[in-house]
Amino acid sequence: MKRLSRAMVAAWASAALLAVAGCSAPSAEKEPAPDTQPQGLTAVDPCTLLTPEELAEFGFESPGEPDTGISSEPGCRFNGRPFRATFSKNQEKTVEALGKQDNWAKFDSLEIDGRPAASAVDKSATQARLCSAFFDAGDGVIIIDVSEFRDQGLDECAEAVKIAEAIAPRMPK
């Protein structure tokens, strides 16, 4: 009996090893790798947030000039009349996090394209006629800073929000 049990155990062990070996296919037959497309805002280029037609419609010259002044907020500057603008992305912040900062002279919560958004004026920019609009996108935030070329009494915040409304539908949620 012992001999038969040993033979059975050896047979089962051999069968199990063959089954395991049969399950591991050569690397050429493995399932394709999951989609490795960049996620969130990684693939978003601030210089291409608006189409050339939209840039012209908003009065901006094309192409924009990359702005790498803040490493966590790569952006693109556009000259135009009556406004200038910088479009940036930040993958470390959200509208909620920005709203908790104490640097705002004005902070108005909004919703753009069904996303948390805001328009805001930094305390240091009240005399500069500079307003920011931002909205959540792809686990981060898109920031649109708009300033008047010359003080003409225009509403930079309204312009920044219009630009955000044009961009938001194309951005990752």
Helices and strands as residue ranges (DSSP letters): H 2-23, G 27-29, G 46-48, H 52-57, E 65-67, E 75-78, E 83-90, H 95-99, E 104-112, E 115-122, G 123-125, E 130-137, E 140-148, H 156-167, G 168-170
